[in-house]
Amino acid sequence: MSRSAHPAGPRHADVLPEGHYSAPPADLNALDPKVWARTVARDEHGVLTVGGIDVKRLAEEFGTPAYVMDEADFRARARAWRTAFGNDADVFYAGKAFLSRAVVRWLHEEGLNLDVCSGGELATALSAGMPADRIAFHGNNKSAAEIERAVRAGVGRIVLDSFQEIVRVAHIAQSLGKRQRVQIRVTVGVEAHTHEFIATAHEDQKFGIPLAGGQAAEAVRRALKLDGLELIGIHSHIGSQIFDMSGFEVAAHRVVGLLRDIRDEHGVELPEIDLGGGLGIAYTSDDDPREPHEIAKALTEIVTRECEAARLSTPRISVEPGRAVVGPTAFTLYEVGTVKPLDGLRTYVSVDGGMSDNIRTALYDAEYTVALASRSSDAEPMLCRVVGKHCESGDIVVRDAFLPGDLAPGDLIAVPATGAYCRSMASNYNHVLRPPVVAVEGGEARVIVRRETEEDLLRLDVG
Ligand SMILES: *Cc1c(COP(=O)(O)O)cnc(C)c1O
């Protein structure tokens, strides 16, 4: 067909863009355990089940779209991180990936700490009983009110992100008669994504204080002088969806270099080092994430080796996984509304949600897979694009995936690995109501975040 030689490139033809699926999977009914939550399976009728409940029942009871979260899987992953790092390190779950009061309780019970980066996240954490000293407060522009609230609550650490914030936090703490434990977030000139990292001389981004040009050293100098602050360590966060540890290696080398300089200049060894989050998960079968224990081993070895070389005692390490804890534990359940074959191209499958419940595809070109969930099928695979119901052609949930050729309106489909950065980034675009989060465990399902209602929408609109 001449279309395959279209000069505008493969996206306009019946040829798939590079890196996307080139052939249908051998078995469309198979569920790759890498991308699905641990208790997901198909029952004897071919219906997808999670935590012992089938999705048809979930759809009937809770409606669609819905985020369905496997509580046992969440707890198991949280525990795996905790166990991997043991008692000489701290795991802070990054609340921005997904936060609700139920999640805060699970984290507390499983021995994790929590990162928050706004007053709203802090309020959620405190209201669900997370002890304040297990909370770290992040953000590049915390308001004075947010800082005051965090200091009053007694959060375990505030991560300072700018010179102005050093003074601001010190002043607020002092005026409350407190000494706030803080870390300084530095940018080490490493940017890591997926399978590679870029080491640069300096950072062009809004977060942190650059190591370059002695700026981080100057920040430390100022923080050490202020009575309202107790500087406990240095923080670095290098990216997201990272599979390759070499970015952390470079980051740790540079942060330990700063710790050594601090020792030499001030005679103090800061007791903590935070290496941030960003560990990758499998969105498709092509992704191969590492297990928490492998990551823990690698990071601990890197820091220990660097500290030995600098003749420093090894500081307490903390890490901040968000996606790697919650991402794989949920899928989004949608109902198919229309199925529109476009000859020679692909079939557009419209679902009852879209970019309002998963902005990642539109925002980051993220890749997802999808499976027919309400039944199995032996029909031939058809190349599909799963799209939402929003007034925007970029409203794509799954760019390229194969679904059975007999897919029809009313079928339920499920998109796995939507636990992180989907509900937490959800919007009301087109006044579409944000879906609930349903937690499933041991044959029981319960709503942990309810579906938004038209009443909710109209309550905010005061006329
Ligand atoms: C976003 C963020 C994280 C979590 O990132 P994940 O990719 O979800 O692991 C951790 N720490 C900081 C400072 C962050 O900004």
Ligand as a Chemical Component Dictionary entry (heavy atoms), coordinates in Angstrom:
data_LIG
# 
_chem_comp.id                   LIG 
_chem_comp.type                 NON-POLYMER 
_chem_comp.pdbx_formal_charge   0 
_chem_comp.three_letter_code    LIG 
# 
loop_
_chem_comp_atom.comp_id 
_chem_comp_atom.atom_id 
_chem_comp_atom.alt_atom_id 
_chem_comp_atom.type_symbol 
_chem_comp_atom.charge 
_chem_comp_atom.model_Cartn_x 
_chem_comp_atom.model_Cartn_y 
_chem_comp_atom.model_Cartn_z 
_chem_comp_atom.pdbx_ordinal 
LIG C1 C1 C 0 8.258  12.768 42.531 1  
LIG C2 C2 C 0 9.235  12.601 43.607 2  
LIG C3 C3 C 0 9.460  11.352 44.151 3  
LIG C4 C4 C 0 8.757  10.103 43.680 4  
LIG O1 O1 O 0 9.010  9.796  42.363 5  
LIG P1 P1 P 0 8.541  8.372  41.780 6  
LIG O2 O2 O 0 8.917  8.452  40.351 7  
LIG O3 O3 O 0 7.067  8.294  41.976 8  
LIG O4 O4 O 0 9.264  7.338  42.549 9  
LIG C5 C5 C 0 10.365 11.238 45.190 10 
LIG N1 N1 N 0 11.019 12.321 45.658 11 
LIG C6 C6 C 0 10.817 13.550 45.154 12 
LIG C7 C7 C 0 11.554 14.690 45.732 13 
LIG C8 C8 C 0 9.936  13.737 44.109 14 
LIG O5 O5 O 0 9.749  14.957 43.614 15 
# 
loop_
_chem_comp_bond.comp_id 
_chem_comp_bond.atom_id_1 
_chem_comp_bond.atom_id_2 
_chem_comp_bond.value_order 
_chem_comp_bond.pdbx_ordinal 
LIG C1 C2 SING 1  
LIG C2 C3 SING 2  
LIG C2 C8 DOUB 3  
LIG C3 C4 SING 4  
LIG C3 C5 DOUB 5  
LIG C4 O1 SING 6  
LIG O1 P1 SING 7  
LIG P1 O2 DOUB 8  
LIG P1 O3 SING 9  
LIG P1 O4 SING 10 
LIG C5 N1 SING 11 
LIG N1 C6 DOUB 12 
LIG C6 C7 SING 13 
LIG C6 C8 SING 14 
LIG C8 O5 SING 15 
# 
